[in-house]
Amino acid sequence: AKQESEEKEDLLAELQKQKEILISLFDEKRHEHLLGKGERRLSYKALKGALMIYFYREEPRFQVPFQLLTSLMDIDVLMTKWRYNHVCMVHRMIGSKAGTGGSSGYQYLRSTVSDRYKVFVDLFNLSTYLVPRHWIPKMNPTIHKFLYTAEYCDSSYFSSDDS
């Protein structure tokens, strides 16, 4: 019974953490706080843009931007793989001795194979915000037209004469 209670508390704590993460998507001040703590890297506007690309990636206008986001994540993955291979090589060659550049060697290098060193970690975390496809709103006709026309548009494009 005690173990069940602890598991329940852990699950509730995780649920609360996820709730806070989702709330930060709609609150720029919370996002800025997370930026300050180093838990986010992208600006608030960039994160919202990446989310739009991610959610509407099947729309023709967002297919290439989605491929770009995917390529940026691939670069991060390849850098992490390179770091890991380098860590293994250093461990094999010098063991746990100090590094040649005065660093702590293997211990330091091992610490660089974490999310903390990913440049585009926010892009990896976009899947945290996945919702069922039927929850994603259809694009409003004005936005849809704006995205699919080649003409130059400024902010007045979105203002209506009805207001």
Secondary structure, DSSP 4 states (H G I P E B T S, - for coil): -HHHHHHHHHHHHHHHHHHHHHHHTS-HHHHHHHHHTTS--S-HHHHHHHHHHHHTTTSHHHHHHHHHHHHHHHHHHHHHHHHHHHHHHHHHHHTTSPPTTSS-THHHHHHTSSGGG-TTHHHHGGGGG---GGGSPPPPHHHHHHHT--S---GGGG--TT-
